[in-house]
Amino acid sequence: MRFAIVVAAHLVAAATATGVAGYTSDVLHVSPDGRGSLCTAQAPCALTTARDRVRQEQGDVVVELSGGTYRLTSAFTLGPQDSGRPGHSVVYRAAAGQHPVFSGATRVTGFTKVDAAKNIYRAKVPKGSESRDLFVDGTRAQRTRSAVNPPGFSTTATGFTTADGSYADWTNQSQVEVVNDNAWKQMRCPLASITRNASGGSDLMVDPGCWNNNHSNVPNPGFPFNGAGLPTLNGISWIENAYQLLGTPGQFYLDGAAGYLYYVPRPGQNLAKADVELPTTQELVVTSAARPATSRRSTTATGGPRTPAVGVTRTAGRWAISAATCTTPAPTGTPSATPSPAPASRCCRRPTPTRARSTSTWTAPRRRRSPLPRRNALPSRRS
């Protein structure tokens, strides 16, 4: 089993410079545009290059990250081989005064207007991109969707039907999703197809596997309910990600198969200058070791891909996780109400929880044999 730091596709892990007292270490320097294998202050290397260099070191090692955005197309992984040698430690930290950011988002540029009547712009993205989120200048855009509780739908053996025949004319039907808010659950399934029926209406066939799991073959365990049980997907609260629904300012449509992102700018937005971020990488940092990683000045993140947790903020399609603030109340009789820093032993050396943990300074554990903690499932929330 592994202890994983799991943070959603469209997130940021922010490191804050922290002094590590008592270390006489080799220092490897990293930057977002680092290259080569020297890993010096004058010639920094890439993050993964430094990690691989650490594996060859024999003593204490510090990896210092310079400021900037480290764009990750896959998770940065740290395993048992990245632990310190017996009697030695490995520390990842921000360089003094620097603010490195891990981002799982793709920055999108090169928008051109493709529909003057609806003010729709389009830009290229990597083919196969998948995301339900987009951020423009730090503001979350809405995935194109229908009105809430669209009228006229009824349930069939394979999905839904309606007398409205216009749905059958929609393009990229397999990228369309139906969403159902039912009691305490939100369920969503992609469509397999939309066909015109004999009466001129539209039959929406839901992906068979998703339909089976959420409608046809849902267990009924009785009380207490669980995530796999009732209620079922038996209605449509809204429909998402259809190009034909696009036209409202602040909405986007992603055609991942063709590699295009469509967006209707809000008043005042200039897409030639805007910072457009499309989150695509769900896991940013994953650790697996002989025992959980210890850390200094850490923030515990318990959320899933779209769930903020204590100490977590979201900007420009990314999650910013700041270092924890460890404080103790001012002594009785002290005029100042400002809390004072707590000893590191109170804030930073408590046992690592089995939930996801994001750290401002990550210290790889010394190698030892011990059982791994059980990894808890991360909570989910409605999109």
Buried (B, 14 or more C-beta within 10 A) or exposed (E): EBBBBBBBBBBBBBBBBBEBEEBEBBBBBBBBEBEEEBBEEEEBBBBBBBBBBBEEBEEBBBBBBBBBBBBBEEBBBBBBEBBBBEEBBBBBBBBEEBBBBBBBBBEBEEBEEEBEEEEBBBBBBEEEBEBBBBBBBEBBBBBBBBEEEBEEBEBEEBBBBBEBBEBBEBEBBEBBBBBBBBEEBBBBBBBBBBBBBEEEBBBBBBBEEBBEBBBEEBEEEEEEBEEEBBBBBBBBBBBBBBBBBBBEBBBBBBBBEEBBBBBBBBEEBEBEEBBBBBBBBBBBBBBBBBBBBBBBBBBBBBBBBBBBBEBBEBBBBBBBBBBBEBEEEEEEEEEEEEEEEBEEEEBBEEEBEEBBBBBBBBBBBBBEEEEBBEBEEBEBEEE
